Amino acid sequence: MPTHLIWFRQDLRIQDNSALWHATQQGNPCIAVVILSPEQWKLHHDATCKINFYLRQLKTLQQQLLEKNIPLIVAQIEQWKDIANYMLTLTEQLSITDVYANAEYAVYEKKRDDATLKILSQHAKTLHLFQDHTLFPKGTIRTQNNQPYKVFTPFKKACFERLQHSMPQCYPDIEQQENITLPKDIQQVCLDDMLTHYPVSEQILQLWPVGEPVAHEKLNDFLQHNVKQYQDTRDFPAIQGTSRISAYLNIGMISARQCLQALFQPYHGEFVLSHKGDETWLTEILWREFYQHIMVDFPKVSKAKPFKDETNRLVWRDAPSDFEKWTQGQTGIPIVDAGMRELKQTGWMHNRVRMICAMFLTKNLLIDWREGERWFMQHLIDGELAANNGGWQWSASTGTDAAPYFRIFNPVTQSERFDPEGKYIKQWVPELASLQAKQIHAPFAHKIGYLDYPKPIVDLKSSRVRAIEAFKNL
Ligand SMILES: Cc1cc2nc3c(=O)[nH]c(=O)nc-3n(C[C@H](O)[C@H](O)[C@H](O)COP(=O)(O)OP(=O)(O)OC[C@H]3O[C@@H](n4cnc5c(N)ncnc54)[C@H](O)[C@@H]3O)c2cc1C
C-alpha cells in the first residue's frame, strides 16, 4: 500500500486536524514532514519568541505523532521558492504519490503551494489541500450580491446565521497506525540545535508553555472563569480578562473549531448565546475570521498596500528618532510605554493597549503604519499577517471598516479609563511606581519632583490636529 505524506505548517496539532485526519482515513501508512525556513522567517519578520514557540511545539508534536507510529521528518529549506523541488525529491525518495496539507492563503504561502501542486502533478502526484485554519471556507461568507464583506458587522451577522444552521464540527481522533520506519538516508534537522539559534528568556518560557493539552487548559480555564465577565473585563490590561490563546491559535496548536465547540459545550454544541460575555468573545473570534477572509479576497493587504487606496497618498513623517523611542517604550506617554515594554519582555500585548500604541504611532507621531506593523511582527509571539495587518490598518484608518480618521484615541484618556489605578503602568514602567493614580496617566501635566522618565516626545493636542489635517487633505 503506498505511503501518504502529511505536510505540517501552521497546524501543529494532532487533534481536529483536517489534513492529518483525511490522510489517515485511507488505511495507508503515513509519514509526516515539516519544513523549517529560517531565511523565509527573516523575510516575514517573524519574532524570535514566535519561532522558539513553534520549535518547542514541534518537539511535542513529533513525540505525539510517534505515539501514533507516524514518523515526522524535520527538514530545512531556507526559502519557500525551493520547497516545490524539495517536495518532489522527498516524495520520489519515499515513493509517495499523495501529499496532504491544510491550505494557507497569504500571497507567499499560496505561491509556494501552487508551485508544489504544479511540480507534483507533473509527476503524477497530488497535493490535497484542506480547509482548516478558519471556521468557514474562504469565499463562502458572501453578501446577497455574492461579494465579499468589507464591513465587520454584517459579516458577523452572516456568520451567526451560518452557525445557527451548522456548527463547524471537530474531526474525531486519529487511530494508531502500523509501525513504519524512515529510510536512513533522509536528511533531518535536530530541533534542539535549531532552538539554540532562537533563545528566549525564562519569563517567556514560563508564560508560553507548549503542548495541545496546555492550549486546551488555557481555553477551558478562560471559559470556566472569565468568559461570563469578558465584555466587562476585556479592555482592562491590568486584569487577566482575555483568553491569551492567540499564539496557540496562530500556530494551530488549537483550532478555531475547537474553540467554538468548547464555548458551546454547555449547550451540547448548539448555537446558544445566553451571556453577553459568550457573544462578545465569539465576536472576537469572528474578527480573526473576518481578517482572514479579507486577506484572501483582497490580496493587496498582504503586499503592504492599504485597503483604502486613497490613503496611499498620505504623507507620513520620516522620524526615526521618534520611532526608536516608541519601540523602546520611551515616549513619555505612560500607557504607550507600558505596552511597548510589555511587548518586548513577554512577546504579547493586551489588545486595548495594541490599539492605543498603534494609534499613537500612526496619528500622534504620523509614522507609517507599515513600520509599526513590522515592529509588532518582529516581537509578537502571536504575530500573524492577517490579524496584525487588520489591527494596524484599523488603527491607522487605512483599512477596511477602520476607525474613522478623526476619531483619534487620546492615550491619556484611554489610560484613565482602562487602567484607572495605574496598575498596568506601574507593572511595566516602574519609574512611575511612586505616583498617585491621578498623576500616573500624564505625569507631565502635574507638578512632580524629579522623575527618571522622559517628557512626552509629542504634544497630544497639536499632533492630533496635524493628523486630522493630513487625512482631510486626501
Ligand atoms: C495593532 C494590532 C495588532 C494586532 N496583531 C495581532 C497579531 O499579530 N496576531 C493576532 O492574533 N492578533 C493580533 N491583534 C488582535 C488582538 O490584539 C489579539 O488577537 C489579542 O490581543 C489576543 O489576545 P487573546 O488571545 O487574549 O484574545 P481574546 O480577547 O481572548 O480573543 C480570542 C481570540 O480572538 C481573536 N481576536 C481577538 N481580537 C482580535 C482582533 N482585534 N483581530 C483579530 N483577531 C482577534 C484572537 O485569535 C484571540 O486569541 C492585533 C490587534 C491590534 C490592534
The ligand as an SDF file (V2000), in Angstrom:
LIG
                    3D

 53 58  0  0  0  0  0  0  0  0999 V2000
   -2.3010   46.8390   16.1140 C   0  0  0  0  0  0  0  0  0  0  0  0
   -2.8050   45.4360   16.3830 C   0  0  0  0  0  0  0  0  0  0  0  0
   -2.0350   44.3450   16.0140 C   0  0  0  0  0  0  0  0  0  0  0  0
   -2.5020   43.0350   16.2460 C   0  0  0  0  0  0  0  0  0  0  0  0
   -1.7180   41.9760   15.8540 N   0  0  0  0  0  0  0  0  0  0  0  0
   -2.1800   40.7110   16.0360 C   0  0  0  0  0  0  0  0  0  0  0  0
   -1.4040   39.5970   15.6060 C   0  0  0  0  0  0  0  0  0  0  0  0
   -0.3200   39.7200   15.0360 O   0  0  0  0  0  0  0  0  0  0  0  0
   -1.9130   38.3550   15.8460 N   0  0  0  0  0  0  0  0  0  0  0  0
   -3.1250   38.1580   16.4750 C   0  0  0  0  0  0  0  0  0  0  0  0
   -3.5290   37.0070   16.6650 O   0  0  0  0  0  0  0  0  0  0  0  0
   -3.8690   39.1920   16.8510 N   0  0  0  0  0  0  0  0  0  0  0  0
   -3.4470   40.4590   16.6640 C   0  0  0  0  0  0  0  0  0  0  0  0
   -4.2080   41.5150   17.0730 N   0  0  0  0  0  0  0  0  0  0  0  0
   -5.5490   41.2460   17.6320 C   0  0  0  0  0  0  0  0  0  0  0  0
   -5.6300   41.1110   19.1510 C   0  0  0  0  0  0  0  0  0  0  0  0
   -4.9370   42.1390   19.7850 O   0  0  0  0  0  0  0  0  0  0  0  0
   -5.0910   39.7710   19.6590 C   0  0  0  0  0  0  0  0  0  0  0  0
   -5.6330   38.7130   18.9070 O   0  0  0  0  0  0  0  0  0  0  0  0
   -5.4830   39.5680   21.1280 C   0  0  0  0  0  0  0  0  0  0  0  0
   -4.9370   40.5860   21.9090 O   0  0  0  0  0  0  0  0  0  0  0  0
   -5.0140   38.2220   21.6060 C   0  0  0  0  0  0  0  0  0  0  0  0
   -5.3010   38.0630   22.9570 O   0  0  0  0  0  0  0  0  0  0  0  0
   -6.2800   36.9330   23.4680 P   0  0  0  0  0  0  0  0  0  0  0  0
   -5.9060   35.6360   22.8590 O   0  0  0  0  0  0  0  0  0  0  0  0
   -6.3150   37.0280   24.9430 O   0  0  0  0  0  0  0  0  0  0  0  0
   -7.6630   37.4080   22.8490 O   0  0  0  0  0  0  0  0  0  0  0  0
   -9.1820   37.2080   23.2940 P   0  0  0  0  0  0  0  0  0  0  0  0
   -9.6960   38.5390   23.6710 O   0  0  0  0  0  0  0  0  0  0  0  0
   -9.3650   36.1170   24.2400 O   0  0  0  0  0  0  0  0  0  0  0  0
   -9.8710   36.8300   21.8980 O   0  0  0  0  0  0  0  0  0  0  0  0
   -9.9290   35.4700   21.4260 C   0  0  0  0  0  0  0  0  0  0  0  0
   -9.2740   35.3480   20.0870 C   0  0  0  0  0  0  0  0  0  0  0  0
   -9.9630   36.1410   19.1160 O   0  0  0  0  0  0  0  0  0  0  0  0
   -9.0360   36.6380   18.1570 C   0  0  0  0  0  0  0  0  0  0  0  0
   -9.0430   38.1050   18.2230 N   0  0  0  0  0  0  0  0  0  0  0  0
   -9.3410   38.8790   19.2760 C   0  0  0  0  0  0  0  0  0  0  0  0
   -9.3070   40.1890   18.9370 N   0  0  0  0  0  0  0  0  0  0  0  0
   -8.9660   40.2170   17.6280 C   0  0  0  0  0  0  0  0  0  0  0  0
   -8.7740   41.2700   16.6950 C   0  0  0  0  0  0  0  0  0  0  0  0
   -8.9170   42.5590   17.0240 N   0  0  0  0  0  0  0  0  0  0  0  0
   -8.4120   40.9450   15.4390 N   0  0  0  0  0  0  0  0  0  0  0  0
   -8.2630   39.6620   15.0700 C   0  0  0  0  0  0  0  0  0  0  0  0
   -8.4490   38.6210   15.9040 N   0  0  0  0  0  0  0  0  0  0  0  0
   -8.7940   38.8980   17.1640 C   0  0  0  0  0  0  0  0  0  0  0  0
   -7.6630   36.1200   18.5640 C   0  0  0  0  0  0  0  0  0  0  0  0
   -7.4120   34.9460   17.8330 O   0  0  0  0  0  0  0  0  0  0  0  0
   -7.8420   35.8320   20.0410 C   0  0  0  0  0  0  0  0  0  0  0  0
   -6.9600   34.8600   20.5440 O   0  0  0  0  0  0  0  0  0  0  0  0
   -3.7640   42.8370   16.8600 C   0  0  0  0  0  0  0  0  0  0  0  0
   -4.5320   43.9440   17.2240 C   0  0  0  0  0  0  0  0  0  0  0  0
   -4.0530   45.2290   17.0100 C   0  0  0  0  0  0  0  0  0  0  0  0
   -4.8900   46.4020   17.4160 C   0  0  0  0  0  0  0  0  0  0  0  0
  1  2  1  0
  2  3  1  0
  2 52  2  0
  3  4  2  0
  4  5  1  0
  4 50  1  0
  5  6  2  0
  6  7  1  0
  6 13  1  0
  7  8  2  0
  7  9  1  0
  9 10  1  0
 10 11  2  0
 10 12  1  0
 12 13  2  0
 13 14  1  0
 14 15  1  0
 14 50  1  0
 15 16  1  0
 16 17  1  0
 16 18  1  0
 18 19  1  0
 18 20  1  0
 20 21  1  0
 20 22  1  0
 22 23  1  0
 23 24  1  0
 24 25  2  0
 24 26  1  0
 24 27  1  0
 27 28  1  0
 28 29  2  0
 28 30  1  0
 28 31  1  0
 31 32  1  0
 32 33  1  0
 33 34  1  0
 33 48  1  0
 34 35  1  0
 35 36  1  0
 35 46  1  0
 36 37  1  0
 36 45  1  0
 37 38  2  0
 38 39  1  0
 39 40  1  0
 39 45  2  0
 40 41  1  0
 40 42  2  0
 42 43  1  0
 43 44  2  0
 44 45  1  0
 46 47  1  0
 46 48  1  0
 48 49  1  0
 50 51  2  0
 51 52  1  0
 52 53  1  0
M  END
$$$$
